[in-house]
């Protein structure tokens, strides 16, 4: 069984639906996922993969196990600098401009 199929089936289970229902909702042939399940196919078309990802509310990269870039970690100094800059911007917005 393909890893992609397993991931789709697990997400369907989390949503409380069957893979057949997913196919019906996404207007995708059930045979395409059956082929994926038994190994006759290695992947799905981009169009079908996009429909499934949208329906399951996950990025396509998640379904394909592609690494997603991690959110950068901010240091305390970064946070202070951002807070100062935000305060300056808010102050500029609050101050009426003189003509």
C-alpha positions, 0 to 999 in steps of 0.5 A, spaced: 500 500 500 502 506 498 504 511 503 500 517 499 494 512 500 495 511 507 496 518 509 489 520 505 486 514 508 488 516 515 486 524 514 479 521 511 478 517 518 480 523 522 474 527 518 470 521 519 469 519 512 471 514 507 475 514 501 469 513 497 466 519 500 472 523 499 472 521 491 465 523 491 466 529 494 472 531 490 469 528 483 475 523 483 474 516 480 475 511 486 479 507 481 484 512 481 485 511 489 484 504 488 490 503 483 494 507 488 492 503 494 494 496 490 500 499 487 498 500 480 499 507 480 505 511 484 502 517 484 496 522 483 495 527 477 496 534 480 489 536 479 486 530 483 492 531 488 490 538 489 482 537 490 484 532 495 488 537 499 483 542 498 478 538 501 482 535 507 484 542 508 492 540 508 498 542 503 499 538 497 506 538 500 504 534 506 500 529 502 507 528 498 511 528 505 515 534 502 519 538 507 516 544 509 520 550 511 520 551 518 518 558 521 524 561 523 525 562 531 526 569 533 530 571 539 528 576 545 532 581 541 528 580 535 522 580 538 524 587 542 526 590 535 519 588 532 515 591 538 519 597 537 518 598 530 511 596 531 510 601 536 513 607 532 509 605 526 502 605 530 505 612 533 506 614 526 499 612 524 496 615 530 499 622 529 495 626 524 499 629 518 500 636 518 499 639 511 
